[in-house]
Structure formats: C-alpha cells, structure tokens
Amino acid sequence: MTKLGQWLCGLALLISAWAALVLAPPGSRLPAPYRQALLPLPVYLLVAFGCYSLATVGYRLATFNDCEEAAAELQEHIRAAREDLHRRGLRF
C-alpha cells in the first residue's frame, strides 16, 4: 500500500468515526461538553496535519544530503558538451 493509500484509509476511518459520533440518533447523543469539543475536530486535525507537513518538509530540507559524486559527474558532462560544441564551431 502506498503512503497516499495509508493516509486516505486513516482519513476515512477518522471521518467515519467523527460522523458516527456527530450524527448519532437523539437518544444516544454525547453530553454537550463532548459534542462541543467534537464538532470542530476536523478543523483541529487539518491544522495539525498542516503543522506536521511543514515540520516534515523543514526537517528534510535541513538534512538534505549533498551528492559530491553526482556533481562532479555533471561537471564532467558539461565540460564534454562544451568541448563538443566548440569543435562544431559554437563559441561561448
């Protein structure tokens, strides 16, 4: 299962549990304080997901690895391409 599938399954589970609690029949409703905390729960979860996403992107950006070998190989390809173009008459 892909990461997207895992997130979607978790989201579907949370939405169905939330809907079951909020849309319960009048005889089996939760007490008022619990309902007041439960109604804005999707907004809280959305904000928490945004914070998690920003933290993940920030951490991965901060720990991004440099690829020295790939950079050297790319420089070699650029040098070879310039030499080839110079032989064909293109001047920089």
Residue frames relative to the residue before (quaternion, step in Angstrom):
aa qw qx qy qz dx dy dz
M 1.0000 0.0000 0.0000 0.0000 0.00 0.00 0.00
T 0.4284 -0.7059 0.5042 0.2528 3.55 -0.91 0.92
K 0.6640 -0.4949 0.3748 0.4168 3.54 -1.29 0.28
L 0.6178 0.5382 -0.3441 0.4586 3.59 1.04 -0.72
G 0.6493 0.5194 -0.3115 0.4601 3.57 0.97 -0.83
Q 0.6366 0.5198 -0.3227 0.4695 3.57 1.02 -0.79
W 0.6637 0.4965 -0.3052 0.4688 3.58 0.92 -0.90
L 0.6705 0.5003 -0.3038 0.4559 3.59 0.93 -0.86
C 0.6357 0.5127 -0.3313 0.4725 3.60 1.02 -0.73
G 0.6578 0.5003 -0.3044 0.4736 3.58 0.94 -0.84
L 0.6513 0.5107 -0.3063 0.4703 3.56 1.01 -0.83
A 0.6492 0.5063 -0.3181 0.4701 3.59 0.97 -0.81
L 0.6380 0.5245 -0.3216 0.4631 3.58 1.01 -0.78
L 0.6762 0.4864 -0.2922 0.4699 3.58 0.91 -0.89
I 0.6613 0.5021 -0.3126 0.4613 3.60 0.94 -0.86
S 0.6713 0.4881 -0.3157 0.4598 3.59 0.92 -0.81
A 0.6428 0.4998 -0.3317 0.4764 3.62 0.99 -0.72
W 0.6495 0.5127 -0.3150 0.4648 3.59 0.97 -0.85
A 0.6747 0.4927 -0.2960 0.4630 3.59 0.89 -0.93
A 0.6370 0.5251 -0.3358 0.4537 3.59 1.01 -0.74
L 0.6873 0.4671 -0.2876 0.4762 3.59 1.00 -0.74
V 0.6963 0.4703 -0.2811 0.4635 3.59 0.93 -0.85
L 0.7700 0.3538 -0.1813 0.4991 3.59 0.92 -0.88
A 0.2657 0.7900 -0.5115 0.2089 3.59 1.16 0.52
P 0.5958 -0.5574 0.4250 0.3920 3.59 -1.15 0.49
P 0.6521 -0.5635 0.3304 0.3847 3.62 -1.05 0.67
G 0.6549 0.5306 -0.3293 0.4255 3.63 1.00 -0.63
S 0.7783 0.3125 -0.1673 0.5182 3.60 1.09 -0.59
R 0.3053 0.7732 -0.5063 0.2293 3.58 1.08 0.61
L 0.5501 -0.6025 0.4748 0.3299 3.52 -1.27 0.50
P 0.6089 -0.5265 0.4211 0.4179 3.60 -1.19 0.34
A 0.6919 -0.5308 0.3147 0.3749 3.57 -1.19 0.63
P 0.6692 0.4900 -0.3481 0.4368 3.68 0.78 -0.77
Y 0.6489 0.5078 -0.3202 0.4675 3.58 1.04 -0.73
R 0.6484 0.5109 -0.3201 0.4649 3.58 0.99 -0.80
Q 0.6484 0.5159 -0.3247 0.4560 3.60 0.99 -0.76
A 0.6688 0.4612 -0.2992 0.5004 3.59 1.09 -0.59
L 0.6763 0.5248 -0.2865 0.4302 3.57 1.10 -0.68
L 0.6149 0.5941 -0.3560 0.3772 3.60 0.99 -0.74
P 0.7668 0.3358 -0.2417 0.4908 3.70 0.76 -0.77
L 0.3178 0.7922 -0.4793 0.2044 3.61 1.24 0.17
P 0.6439 0.5126 -0.3630 0.4369 3.71 0.84 -0.70
V 0.6309 0.5189 -0.3409 0.4651 3.60 1.04 -0.70
Y 0.6446 0.5162 -0.3178 0.4659 3.58 0.97 -0.84
L 0.6673 0.4979 -0.3011 0.4650 3.57 0.97 -0.85
L 0.6282 0.5292 -0.3324 0.4635 3.58 1.05 -0.70
V 0.6507 0.4945 -0.3078 0.4872 3.58 0.99 -0.81
A 0.6487 0.5090 -0.3180 0.4679 3.59 0.96 -0.83
F 0.6444 0.5098 -0.3224 0.4701 3.60 1.00 -0.78
G 0.6346 0.5233 -0.3257 0.4662 3.60 1.02 -0.75
C 0.6507 0.5022 -0.3128 0.4760 3.58 0.98 -0.82
Y 0.6406 0.5195 -0.3159 0.4689 3.57 0.99 -0.85
S 0.6597 0.5126 -0.3086 0.4548 3.59 0.93 -0.89
L 0.6653 0.4951 -0.3038 0.4690 3.58 0.92 -0.88
A 0.6539 0.5063 -0.3161 0.4651 3.58 0.97 -0.81
T 0.6533 0.5134 -0.3162 0.4579 3.59 0.98 -0.81
V 0.6609 0.4899 -0.3057 0.4792 3.58 0.91 -0.89
G 0.6582 0.5148 -0.3076 0.4552 3.60 0.93 -0.84
Y 0.6639 0.4967 -0.3067 0.4674 3.58 0.94 -0.85
R 0.6909 0.4729 -0.2911 0.4630 3.58 0.87 -0.90
L 0.6231 0.5175 -0.3401 0.4777 3.56 1.13 -0.57
A 0.6692 0.5030 -0.2991 0.4579 3.58 0.99 -0.80
T 0.7615 0.3424 -0.1937 0.5152 3.61 1.06 -0.66
F 0.2784 0.7763 -0.5155 0.2324 3.59 1.20 0.51
N 0.3245 -0.7676 0.5257 0.1709 3.57 -0.79 1.03
D 0.3758 -0.6849 0.5746 0.2441 3.55 -1.13 0.73
C 0.2412 -0.7554 0.5949 0.1316 3.55 -1.07 0.77
E 0.2094 -0.8229 0.5193 0.0962 3.57 0.11 1.30
E 0.6538 0.5136 -0.3257 0.4502 3.61 0.94 -0.83
A 0.6651 0.4945 -0.3060 0.4684 3.58 0.93 -0.84
A 0.6330 0.5235 -0.3340 0.4624 3.59 1.02 -0.73
A 0.6558 0.4985 -0.3109 0.4741 3.59 0.97 -0.84
E 0.6461 0.5121 -0.3202 0.4666 3.61 0.98 -0.81
L 0.6474 0.5116 -0.3152 0.4688 3.59 0.99 -0.80
Q 0.6357 0.5150 -0.3268 0.4732 3.60 0.98 -0.78
E 0.6373 0.5177 -0.3256 0.4688 3.59 1.02 -0.76
H 0.6440 0.5056 -0.3215 0.4757 3.61 0.99 -0.78
I 0.6394 0.5174 -0.3238 0.4675 3.60 0.98 -0.79
R 0.6520 0.5100 -0.3151 0.4642 3.59 0.94 -0.88
A 0.6638 0.4964 -0.3068 0.4678 3.60 0.95 -0.88
A 0.6505 0.5073 -0.3217 0.4648 3.61 0.97 -0.76
R 0.6437 0.5104 -0.3273 0.4670 3.61 0.98 -0.75
E 0.6436 0.5081 -0.3251 0.4711 3.57 0.98 -0.81
D 0.6478 0.5139 -0.3189 0.4632 3.59 0.96 -0.82
L 0.6748 0.4773 -0.2978 0.4776 3.59 0.92 -0.85
H 0.6179 0.5351 -0.3425 0.4633 3.60 1.07 -0.70
R 0.6460 0.5106 -0.3178 0.4701 3.60 1.02 -0.80
R 0.6910 0.4661 -0.2727 0.4805 3.59 1.09 -0.65
G 0.6596 -0.5644 0.2930 0.4007 3.58 1.24 0.10
L 0.5427 0.6037 -0.4164 0.4094 3.61 1.19 0.02
R 0.1400 -0.7961 0.5855 0.0625 3.56 -0.82 1.02
F 0.3484 -0.7414 0.5420 0.1876 3.56 -1.03 0.88
